[in-house]
Amino acid sequence: MSPPRNRRCAAICPQGAKKHPGRSFVFLVQRLLLALLLPLAAAAAEIPVKRVDGEPAADPRSPSWLKQAPVSVPLYPQASVPPATKAGKGSVKVRAQRGAATLALHLEWADRKPARERGIGAFADAAAVQWPQGLDGKLPYIGMGHRGAPVALWSWRADGTAELLSAEGFGTLTAQPDGGVQARGEWKNGVWRVVLSRVAAEMPEALPLAFAVWNGEGAERDGLKRLSAWQTLRISGTGEKVTPRGTATPGNVARGKRLMQAKGCAACHAYPGNPAKPAIGPDIAYAGGLHAPAYLEESIREPSKVVVPCKGCFAEQDGRRVSVMPPFEGSDSERDDILAFLKSLR
Ligand code: HEC
């Protein structure tokens, strides 16, 4: 089921959508943003948006970008659905600017050798910025959204492509024609610098966003990528309302690790310290780095709420996906211990 159209963002918003919103849009944003950003609280850094005269520079090496302090965002290999990315962890430095009409993001990451061509067996370097497309009070699944919670992507590829894409889960990526995304990349001395921008006349105070980077040299494309957790883009305002301090985790990591065996999690999931390396469920080696705490908790309480579309991971029942993972059974303190362990995986 997809959310009602009028709840989706339109051309006036950075993430874009197919239809113009109803008059209630701004109200909706205000009301729902809190719910959307609250789950981010502990994990994410805030990326401030700098207001500039005119429009942000399209040139990624412009001093107006380089003199602005970046925020470093960790990237993790995608391992939830096969094929899993072999590359290790990384990071992307992010800067954001807003002009009279456009919002622009400057991404900078290390890459020893540029890959610009696409062809048979050749893949170009690429990067993308992911936004929730609906503002229905729930963050989409970090891996390209989930059913009923679509995402929009600003995508850049080193062969010169810039596109607006949308997705509603792994494997559902579609291009939005005339999406209005502009992008320019430059590689120099082992560093890619890319500016992505789009007209966005009306923006809320803050928006969730996430990043992904593909290394063409390593044959990365599609799900073979490194990605970040959801972050907060601070467009205006002080941030006091939407970024409460991260709550201390009540659980105990060492006890949680033992419970992973005792509760059967280790029979289905691969993670560091589990010698069995099963592949019935997703590899959760980076679960704490990638997923918001609220998502982790929901994953074990109600596995069928958001189902990772890995092979053999779910059954279709009356058009609904039902996870093969049993809901967690145990005490609250056992659940907290397991959550503490999951959050430590990063
Ligand atoms: C019978 C096998 C099985 C058992 C037992 C199991 N899981 Fe899962 N788990 C899965 C499958 C399959 C999925 C993917 C489908 C889904 O989203 O529920 C999953 C998904 C997850 C996810 C989300 C991963 C992602 O990439 O989004 C987490 C976290 C998780 N499980 C943790 C646990 C924990 C903790 C336990 C023990 C309390 C556990 N699982 C027990 C099979 C299992």
Residues whose N, C-alpha, C, O or C-beta is under 5 A from the ligand:
A	BS01	HEC	S80 K263 G264 C265 C268 I280 G281 P282 A287 S299 I300 P303 V306 V307 V308 C313 S323 V324 M325 P326 F328
